[in-house]
Amino acid sequence: MKSHNEQILTHLKEGNSITQMDALMEFQCFRLGARIYDLKQDGHSIVSEMVEVPSGKRVARYSLVSSQSPETSMIEG
C-alpha cells in the first residue's frame, strides 16, 4: 500500500489539485498540510491558493508547479 505522501504526489503529478476535504475523502488523510510540507522538503514545487468552498469558508488548494514554464511551452508549441 502506498503512503499518503506517495498517493498525494501521484494525484498532483496527474495534474490534479487537492484540498483537505479531497485528501480526506480520497486517501483518508487527515493531515494534508503535513504531507504537503513533507513533499516540499523532498524538493517538490507545490503551490497553494486560497479558494472559497460552497459553505463560504476559505480553504487551501494545493497543486504541483509544472516543470515546463509557459514560455517554454510557447516556443516548443
N, CA, C and O atoms as a GROMACS GRO file, in nm:
protein
  308
    1MET      N    1   0.084  -0.118   0.000
    1MET     CA    2   0.000   0.000   0.000
    1MET      C    3   0.089   0.125   0.000
    1MET      O    4   0.187   0.133   0.074
    2LYS      N    5   0.053   0.220  -0.082
    2LYS     CA    6   0.130   0.345  -0.091
    2LYS      C    7   0.105   0.433   0.031
    2LYS      O    8  -0.003   0.432   0.090
    3SER      N    9   0.208   0.508   0.067
    3SER     CA   10   0.193   0.604   0.177
    3SER      C   11   0.107   0.722   0.131
    3SER      O   12   0.084   0.739   0.011
    4HIS      N   13   0.061   0.801   0.226
    4HIS     CA   14  -0.015   0.920   0.190
    4HIS      C   15   0.068   1.013   0.103
    4HIS      O   16   0.017   1.069   0.006
    5ASN      N   17   0.196   1.029   0.136
    5ASN     CA   18   0.282   1.116   0.055
    5ASN      C   19   0.284   1.068  -0.090
    5ASN      O   20   0.271   1.149  -0.182
    6GLU      N   21   0.301   0.938  -0.110
    6GLU     CA   22   0.306   0.883  -0.246
    6GLU      C   23   0.172   0.901  -0.318
    6GLU      O   24   0.169   0.937  -0.435
    7GLN      N   25   0.064   0.876  -0.248
    7GLN     CA   26  -0.069   0.890  -0.309
    7GLN      C   27  -0.096   1.035  -0.350
    7GLN      O   28  -0.145   1.061  -0.460
    8ILE      N   29  -0.063   1.127  -0.262
    8ILE     CA   30  -0.087   1.269  -0.290
    8ILE      C   31   0.002   1.317  -0.403
    8ILE      O   32  -0.044   1.390  -0.491
    9LEU      N   33   0.130   1.278  -0.402
    9LEU     CA   34   0.220   1.318  -0.509
    9LEU      C   35   0.173   1.264  -0.643
    9LEU      O   36   0.175   1.337  -0.742
   10THR      N   37   0.130   1.140  -0.648
   10THR     CA   38   0.077   1.083  -0.773
   10THR      C   39  -0.044   1.164  -0.820
   10THR      O   40  -0.055   1.196  -0.939
   11HIS      N   41  -0.133   1.195  -0.729
   11HIS     CA   42  -0.252   1.275  -0.760
   11HIS      C   43  -0.214   1.409  -0.821
   11HIS      O   44  -0.271   1.452  -0.921
   12LEU      N   45  -0.116   1.476  -0.759
   12LEU     CA   46  -0.071   1.606  -0.809
   12LEU      C   47   0.000   1.594  -0.943
   12LEU      O   48  -0.019   1.678  -1.031
   13LYS      N   49   0.080   1.490  -0.960
   13LYS     CA   50   0.152   1.470  -1.087
   13LYS      C   51   0.058   1.442  -1.203
   13LYS      O   52   0.092   1.466  -1.319
   14GLU      N   53  -0.062   1.392  -1.172
   14GLU     CA   54  -0.162   1.368  -1.276
   14GLU      C   55  -0.231   1.497  -1.319
   14GLU      O   56  -0.322   1.495  -1.402
   15GLY      N   57  -0.188   1.610  -1.262
   15GLY     CA   58  -0.244   1.739  -1.300
   15GLY      C   59  -0.360   1.784  -1.214
   15GLY      O   60  -0.425   1.884  -1.244
   16ASN      N   61  -0.386   1.713  -1.107
   16ASN     CA   62  -0.496   1.747  -1.018
   16ASN      C   63  -0.449   1.839  -0.906
   16ASN      O   64  -0.332   1.841  -0.871
   17SER      N   65  -0.542   1.914  -0.852
   17SER     CA   66  -0.515   1.990  -0.729
   17SER      C   67  -0.584   1.916  -0.616
   17SER      O   68  -0.660   1.822  -0.640
   18ILE      N   69  -0.557   1.958  -0.492
   18ILE     CA   70  -0.614   1.887  -0.378
   18ILE      C   71  -0.640   1.982  -0.262
   18ILE      O   72  -0.560   2.070  -0.234
   19THR      N   73  -0.753   1.961  -0.196
   19THR     CA   74  -0.787   2.034  -0.074
   19THR      C   75  -0.791   1.932   0.040
   19THR      O   76  -0.783   1.811   0.017
   20GLN      N   77  -0.803   1.982   0.162
   20GLN     CA   78  -0.811   1.891   0.277
   20GLN      C   79  -0.928   1.794   0.262
   20GLN      O   80  -0.913   1.675   0.293
   21MET      N   81  -1.043   1.841   0.217
   21MET     CA   82  -1.159   1.753   0.201
   21MET      C   83  -1.132   1.645   0.096
   21MET      O   84  -1.169   1.530   0.114
   22ASP      N   85  -1.066   1.683  -0.014
   22ASP     CA   86  -1.029   1.584  -0.116
   22ASP      C   87  -0.939   1.477  -0.056
   22ASP      O   88  -0.960   1.357  -0.078
   23ALA      N   89  -0.837   1.520   0.020
   23ALA     CA   90  -0.742   1.427   0.080
   23ALA      C   91  -0.812   1.332   0.177
   23ALA      O   92  -0.781   1.214   0.182
   24LEU      N   93  -0.906   1.385   0.252
   24LEU     CA   94  -0.979   1.303   0.348
   24LEU      C   95  -1.066   1.200   0.276
   24LEU      O   96  -1.067   1.082   0.312
   25MET      N   97  -1.138   1.244   0.175
   25MET     CA   98  -1.230   1.155   0.104
   25MET      C   99  -1.159   1.052   0.017
   25MET      O  100  -1.199   0.936   0.012
   26GLU      N  101  -1.052   1.094  -0.052
   26GLU     CA  102  -0.984   1.005  -0.145
   26GLU      C  103  -0.879   0.916  -0.080
   26GLU      O  104  -0.862   0.800  -0.119
   27PHE      N  105  -0.807   0.969   0.020
   27PHE     CA  106  -0.695   0.896   0.077
   27PHE      C  107  -0.705   0.874   0.227
   27PHE      O  108  -0.612   0.819   0.287
   28GLN      N  109  -0.814   0.916   0.289
   28GLN     CA  110  -0.832   0.907   0.434
   28GLN      C  111  -0.714   0.973   0.507
   28GLN      O  112  -0.666   0.923   0.609
   29CYS      N  113  -0.671   1.086   0.453
   29CYS     CA  114  -0.558   1.161   0.507
   29CYS      C  115  -0.612   1.283   0.583
   29CYS      O  116  -0.672   1.373   0.524
   30PHE      N  117  -0.589   1.285   0.713
   30PHE     CA  118  -0.637   1.394   0.798
   30PHE      C  119  -0.538   1.509   0.805
   30PHE      O  120  -0.575   1.618   0.849
   31ARG      N  121  -0.413   1.489   0.764
   31ARG     CA  122  -0.309   1.590   0.783
   31ARG      C  123  -0.246   1.630   0.649
   31ARG      O  124  -0.126   1.611   0.629
   32LEU      N  125  -0.326   1.684   0.559
   32LEU     CA  126  -0.276   1.722   0.427
   32LEU      C  127  -0.163   1.824   0.438
   32LEU      O  128  -0.063   1.811   0.367
   33GLY      N  129  -0.177   1.924   0.524
   33GLY     CA  130  -0.073   2.026   0.537
   33GLY      C  131   0.062   1.965   0.572
   33GLY      O  132   0.164   2.009   0.519
   34ALA      N  133   0.063   1.866   0.659
   34ALA     CA  134   0.188   1.799   0.697
   34ALA      C  135   0.245   1.720   0.580
   34ALA      O  136   0.366   1.718   0.559
   35ARG      N  137   0.157   1.654   0.503
   35ARG     CA  138   0.205   1.579   0.387
   35ARG      C  139   0.261   1.673   0.280
   35ARG      O  140   0.362   1.640   0.217
   36ILE      N  141   0.198   1.788   0.259
   36ILE     CA  142   0.248   1.886   0.163
   36ILE      C  143   0.384   1.937   0.210
   36ILE      O  144   0.475   1.953   0.128
   37TYR      N  145   0.399   1.961   0.339
   37TYR     CA  146   0.528   2.004   0.395
   37TYR      C  147   0.635   1.899   0.364
   37TYR      O  148   0.745   1.933   0.319
   38ASP      N  149   0.603   1.771   0.388
   38ASP     CA  150   0.698   1.663   0.359
   38ASP      C  151   0.739   1.664   0.213
   38ASP      O  152   0.858   1.652   0.181
   39LEU      N  153   0.641   1.677   0.123
   39LEU     CA  154   0.671   1.675  -0.020
   39LEU      C  155   0.757   1.794  -0.061
   39LEU      O  156   0.846   1.780  -0.145
   40LYS      N  157   0.730   1.910  -0.002
   40LYS     CA  158   0.814   2.028  -0.030
   40LYS      C  159   0.955   2.006   0.020
   40LYS      O  160   1.051   2.044  -0.047
   41GLN      N  161   0.970   1.944   0.138
   41GLN     CA  162   1.103   1.914   0.192
   41GLN      C  163   1.178   1.816   0.103
   41GLN      O  164   1.301   1.816   0.101
   42ASP      N  165   1.106   1.732   0.030
   42ASP     CA  166   1.166   1.638  -0.063
   42ASP      C  167   1.201   1.704  -0.196
   42ASP      O  168   1.253   1.638  -0.287
   43GLY      N  169   1.172   1.834  -0.209
   43GLY     CA  170   1.212   1.908  -0.329
   43GLY      C  171   1.103   1.930  -0.432
   43GLY      O  172   1.132   1.983  -0.540
   44HIS      N  173   0.980   1.892  -0.404
   44HIS     CA  174   0.871   1.913  -0.500
   44HIS      C  175   0.819   2.055  -0.488
   44HIS      O  176   0.802   2.108  -0.378
   45SER      N  177   0.794   2.117  -0.603
   45SER     CA  178   0.742   2.255  -0.606
   45SER      C  179   0.591   2.251  -0.603
   45SER      O  180   0.526   2.221  -0.703
   46ILE      N  181   0.536   2.283  -0.487
   46ILE     CA  182   0.391   2.280  -0.467
   46ILE      C  183   0.347   2.419  -0.424
   46ILE      O  184   0.407   2.479  -0.335
   47VAL      N  185   0.243   2.468  -0.486
   47VAL     CA  186   0.189   2.600  -0.451
   47VAL      C  187   0.051   2.582  -0.390
   47VAL      O  188  -0.017   2.483  -0.414
   48SER      N  189   0.011   2.682  -0.313
   48SER     CA  190  -0.122   2.679  -0.254
   48SER      C  191  -0.194   2.808  -0.290
   48SER      O  192  -0.132   2.913  -0.306
   49GLU      N  193  -0.323   2.797  -0.301
   49GLU     CA  194  -0.407   2.915  -0.321
   49GLU      C  195  -0.529   2.898  -0.232
   49GLU      O  196  -0.576   2.787  -0.210
   50MET      N  197  -0.578   3.008  -0.184
   50MET     CA  198  -0.698   3.004  -0.100
   50MET      C  199  -0.820   3.014  -0.192
   50MET      O  200  -0.829   3.102  -0.277
   51VAL      N  201  -0.913   2.921  -0.173
   51VAL     CA  202  -1.035   2.918  -0.253
   51VAL      C  203  -1.155   2.912  -0.159
   51VAL      O  204  -1.145   2.864  -0.046
   52GLU      N  205  -1.267   2.963  -0.207
   52GLU     CA  206  -1.390   2.961  -0.128
   52GLU      C  207  -1.471   2.838  -0.166
   52GLU      O  208  -1.494   2.813  -0.285
   53VAL      N  209  -1.514   2.763  -0.067
   53VAL     CA  210  -1.596   2.644  -0.090
   53VAL      C  211  -1.743   2.683  -0.075
   53VAL      O  212  -1.773   2.792  -0.024
   54PRO      N  213  -1.836   2.596  -0.118
   54PRO     CA  214  -1.978   2.632  -0.116
   54PRO      C  215  -2.030   2.681   0.020
   54PRO      O  216  -2.124   2.761   0.025
   55SER      N  217  -1.971   2.635   0.129
   55SER     CA  218  -2.017   2.680   0.261
   55SER      C  219  -1.977   2.824   0.290
   55SER      O  220  -2.023   2.884   0.388
   56GLY      N  221  -1.891   2.880   0.204
   56GLY     CA  222  -1.843   3.017   0.225
   56GLY      C  223  -1.708   3.023   0.294
   56GLY      O  224  -1.647   3.130   0.302
   57LYS      N  225  -1.660   2.910   0.343
   57LYS     CA  226  -1.528   2.907   0.407
   57LYS      C  227  -1.420   2.909   0.301
   57LYS      O  228  -1.441   2.869   0.186
   58ARG      N  229  -1.303   2.955   0.343
   58ARG     CA  230  -1.187   2.957   0.253
   58ARG      C  231  -1.090   2.848   0.297
   58ARG      O  232  -1.057   2.836   0.415
   59VAL      N  233  -1.044   2.770   0.200
   59VAL     CA  234  -0.952   2.660   0.228
   59VAL      C  235  -0.835   2.666   0.130
   59VAL      O  236  -0.844   2.729   0.024
   60ALA      N  237  -0.726   2.600   0.167
   60ALA     CA  238  -0.609   2.594   0.078
   60ALA      C  239  -0.630   2.483  -0.026
   60ALA      O  240  -0.675   2.373   0.007
   61ARG      N  241  -0.595   2.515  -0.149
   61ARG     CA  242  -0.594   2.416  -0.256
   61ARG      C  243  -0.451   2.408  -0.307
   61ARG      O  244  -0.394   2.510  -0.346
   62TYR      N  245  -0.394   2.290  -0.307
   62TYR     CA  246  -0.254   2.269  -0.344
   62TYR      C  247  -0.244   2.210  -0.484
   62TYR      O  248  -0.328   2.130  -0.526
   63SER      N  249  -0.141   2.252  -0.556
   63SER     CA  250  -0.114   2.195  -0.688
   63SER      C  251   0.037   2.195  -0.712
   63SER      O  252   0.112   2.272  -0.652
   64LEU      N  253   0.078   2.107  -0.800
   64LEU     CA  254   0.218   2.092  -0.834
   64LEU      C  255   0.254   2.194  -0.941
   64LEU      O  256   0.180   2.212  -1.038
   65VAL      N  257   0.368   2.260  -0.924
   65VAL     CA  258   0.415   2.355  -1.024
   65VAL      C  259   0.467   2.276  -1.142
   65VAL      O  260   0.548   2.184  -1.126
   66SER      N  261   0.422   2.310  -1.260
   66SER     CA  262   0.466   2.241  -1.380
   66SER      C  263   0.615   2.264  -1.400
   66SER      O  264   0.666   2.373  -1.376
   67SER      N  265   0.685   2.159  -1.443
   67SER     CA  266   0.829   2.172  -1.467
   67SER      C  267   0.857   2.247  -1.597
   67SER      O  268   0.971   2.284  -1.625
   68GLN      N  269   0.753   2.269  -1.675
   68GLN     CA  270   0.767   2.340  -1.802
   68GLN      C  271   0.703   2.477  -1.789
   68GLN      O  272   0.583   2.488  -1.761
   69SER      N  273   0.780   2.582  -1.809
   69SER     CA  274   0.728   2.717  -1.796
   69SER      C  275   0.643   2.752  -1.917
   69SER      O  276   0.659   2.690  -2.023
   70PRO      N  277   0.552   2.849  -1.905
   70PRO     CA  278   0.468   2.888  -2.019
   70PRO      C  279   0.551   2.936  -2.139
   70PRO      O  280   0.513   2.912  -2.254
   71GLU      N  281   0.663   3.002  -2.113
   71GLU     CA  282   0.746   3.049  -2.223
   71GLU      C  283   0.802   2.931  -2.303
   71GLU      O  284   0.806   2.935  -2.426
   72THR      N  285   0.844   2.826  -2.232
   72THR     CA  286   0.897   2.708  -2.298
   72THR      C  287   0.788   2.641  -2.380
   72THR      O  288   0.814   2.594  -2.491
   73SER      N  289   0.668   2.635  -2.327
   73SER     CA  290   0.558   2.571  -2.400
   73SER      C  291   0.530   2.645  -2.530
   73SER      O  292   0.502   2.583  -2.632
   74MET      N  293   0.536   2.777  -2.525
   74MET     CA  294   0.507   2.857  -2.644
   74MET      C  295   0.615   2.836  -2.750
   74MET      O  296   0.584   2.831  -2.869
   75ILE      N  297   0.738   2.823  -2.708
   75ILE     CA  298   0.849   2.803  -2.804
   75ILE      C  299   0.839   2.666  -2.868
   75ILE      O  300   0.856   2.652  -2.989
   76GLU      N  301   0.810   2.564  -2.786
   76GLU     CA  302   0.804   2.428  -2.838
   76GLU      C  303   0.676   2.403  -2.918
   76GLU      O  304   0.674   2.318  -3.007
   77GLY      N  305   0.570   2.476  -2.886
   77GLY     CA  306   0.440   2.450  -2.950
   77GLY      C  307   0.432   2.518  -3.077
   77GLY      O  308   0.330   2.509  -3.145
   0.00000   0.00000   0.00000
